[in-house]
Amino acid sequence: MLYVVPTPIGNLQDITLRALEVLKTADAVLCEDTRRTQILLSHFGISKPTYRYNENDERSVARCLEALQSGKTCALVSDCGTPCISDPGWKLVRQAVEAGIKVSSLPGPSAVACALAGAGITGGAFTFLGFLPRKAGKAAKLIAAAYALHHPVVIYESPYRVVKMLQLIAATLGADTPVVLARELSKVYEQWLRGTAAELAAELGKKNKVQGEFVMIIDRPAAPEREEENETDPYF
């Protein structure tokens, strides 16, 4: 049995009761960084074997799969948030499903959901790109294609590249493109910044040091309503 277990993105109080129960009863915890996961487990008085799961190492994936095939119940966690969502885990989940191993995914903390809920710009569809390629050309193409769908676009970015990303958004979509930045979500220094891509790039560019992980939401007006005569067309 494989459980996909979300962990807090900053505030330890955000862990769910079900997540704690799974971590207490699992035979082992598979994690990105055993040291960070041990801090979480120790905080809640949980003592369990932890094993590093490295998605880029096929031997690591194979070892974790072997543990599941031997009948062990394992909890898969990332350093923070929900595994498999811009975090490791999807390869193991896919191989477990293919091997006939039961997989249960728990609901819980997710930076993209937290940011969208607090941004107040959509109650429906959005396009999530996660971390973009380092090459500006590839990143610009992805941003432009996602923006053309007429939904808000969500990006994860590090504090070291956030200004350059805002400048790229301004150059690709226009300086007046509205952007919402959520920094250090659920932590003591949580901050929300709203403005155009150019304004936010200038504001953050003045700082000697930018800290904290960012969720960037590129706003986009909703697509025009369909013509009335087409609204009765069958969906299927």
Residue pairs with C-beta under 8 A, 6 or more apart in sequence:
1 68
1 73
1 74
1 101
1 102
1 103
1 104
2 68
2 73
2 74
2 76
2 92
2 93
2 96
2 101
2 102
2 103
2 104
3 22
3 26
3 73
3 74
3 75
3 76
3 103
3 104
3 105
3 106
4 76
4 82
4 83
4 84
4 89
4 93
4 103
4 104
4 105
4 106
5 19
5 22
5 23
5 75
5 76
5 77
5 83
5 106
5 108
6 16
6 19
6 77
6 81
6 82
6 83
6 106
6 107
6 108
6 109
6 110
7 15
7 19
7 37
7 40
7 77
7 78
7 79
7 80
7 81
7 108
7 109
8 14
8 15
8 40
8 80
8 109
8 186
9 80
9 81
9 109
9 110
9 111
9 114
9 185
9 186
10 80
10 184
10 185
10 186
10 187
10 190
11 186
11 187
12 40
12 43
14 108
14 109
14 186
15 40
15 44
15 108
15 109
16 106
16 107
16 108
18 106
19 106
19 108
20 44
20 46
22 75
22 106
23 29
23 41
23 44
23 46
23 48
23 75
23 77
24 46
24 48
25 73
26 48
26 73
26 74
26 75
27 48
27 49
27 67
27 72
27 73
27 74
28 48
28 49
28 50
28 51
28 67
28 72
28 74
28 75
29 37
29 41
29 48
29 49
29 50
29 51
29 74
29 75
29 77
30 50
30 51
30 52
30 53
30 64
30 74
30 75
30 76
30 77
30 92
31 37
31 50
31 51
31 52
31 53
31 76
31 77
31 78
31 79
32 52
32 53
32 77
32 78
32 79
32 87
32 88
33 52
33 79
34 50
34 51
34 52
36 79
37 50
37 77
37 79
38 50
40 77
41 47
41 48
41 50
51 63
51 64
51 67
52 60
53 60
53 61
53 64
53 76
53 88
53 89
53 92
54 60
54 61
54 88
55 61
55 88
55 89
55 90
55 91
55 92
61 91
61 92
61 95
64 74
64 92
65 92
65 95
65 96
65 99
67 74
68 74
68 96
68 99
68 101
69 99
69 101
76 83
76 89
76 92
76 93
77 83
78 87
78 88
78 89
79 87
80 109
81 87
81 109
81 110
81 111
82 108
82 109
82 110
83 89
84 90
84 93
85 110
85 112
85 130
86 112
86 130
86 131
86 156
93 103
96 103
97 103
109 186
111 156
111 182
111 185
111 213
111 215
112 128
112 154
112 156
112 215
114 182
114 185
114 186
114 215
115 154
115 180
115 182
115 185
115 215
115 217
116 122
116 126
116 152
116 154
116 217
118 182
118 185
118 192
119 152
119 180
119 182
119 192
119 217
121 152
121 180
121 217
121 219
122 151
122 152
124 151
125 151
126 151
126 152
126 153
126 154
126 217
127 146
127 149
127 151
127 152
127 153
127 154
128 153
128 154
129 142
129 143
129 146
129 153
129 154
129 155
130 155
130 156
131 155
131 156
131 157
132 138
132 139
132 142
132 143
132 155
132 157
132 165
133 139
133 142
136 168
139 165
139 168
140 168
140 171
140 172
143 153
143 155
143 168
143 169
143 172
143 173
143 218
144 172
144 173
146 153
147 153
147 173
147 218
147 220
150 220
150 221
150 222
150 223
151 220
152 217
152 218
152 219
152 220
153 217
153 218
153 220
154 215
154 216
154 217
154 218
155 165
155 215
155 216
155 217
155 218
156 213
156 214
156 215
156 216
157 165
157 213
157 214
157 216
158 213
158 214
159 209
159 210
159 211
159 212
159 213
159 214
160 210
162 181
162 204
162 210
162 214
162 216
163 201
163 204
163 205
163 210
165 216
166 179
166 197
166 198
166 200
166 201
166 204
166 216
167 197
167 201
169 177
169 179
169 197
169 216
169 218
170 177
170 196
170 197
170 198
170 201
173 197
173 218
174 197
175 196
175 197
175 198
176 196
176 197
176 198
177 196
177 197
177 218
177 219
178 194
178 195
178 196
178 197
178 218
178 219
179 194
179 195
179 196
179 197
179 200
179 216
179 217
179 218
179 219
180 192
180 193
180 194
180 216
180 217
180 219
181 191
181 192
181 193
181 194
181 200
181 214
181 215
181 216
181 217
182 190
182 191
182 192
182 214
182 215
182 217
183 189
183 190
183 191
183 192
183 193
183 212
183 213
183 214
184 190
184 191
184 211
184 212
184 213
185 215
187 212
189 212
191 212
193 200
193 203
193 204
195 203
197 218
204 210
